[in-house]
């Protein structure tokens, strides 16, 4: 792994540590408790696990009636991110970080800032295409458990917003009033459509 990636991943350490320490079964049970009555037993959340990490999934997916409707794969995400990241580096002619024995000099360098910006841009483009890594779902699911219905519906995290469509706290009257258009994120549209179908609402 090159120096820029080492520095980039250091910024995720706090959340990754929380993910490793959290038991997936407990988190899944808490999430399942939010599922509305008409989807209870039909929506399920699954995860595969890295053997060397306790309850840390490498792939998370959601099923409806045992059919997969959404997934987040670390392998796919890593491959797609690296491809897009390299493309953005080439397009913007970004320089690599020059080695310096003082890591702070490297961390604060303009080259690193440009590389991190490119990585963040690649991540945003992938999110717009519903390409996620398990980290994104864990982060969203952990937050979801402590949010009110209003906070979930207005969250800037598209995974939180989309999952709120299955929430028992979202009543049929409010569901009908939601403004969903072609400009809405595809994951949100997909989950909204599923909820409307079970509630008998035309969309």
Secondary structure by P-SEA (a helix, b strand, c coil): ccaaaaaaaccaaaaaaaaaaccaaaaaaaaaaaccccccccbbbbbccccccccccccccccccccccccccaaaaaaaaaaaaaaaaaaaccccccccccaaaaaacaaaaaaaaaaaaaaaaaaaaccccaaaaaaaaaaaaaccaaaaaacccaaaaaaacccccccaaaaaaccccccccaaaaaaaaaaaaaacccc
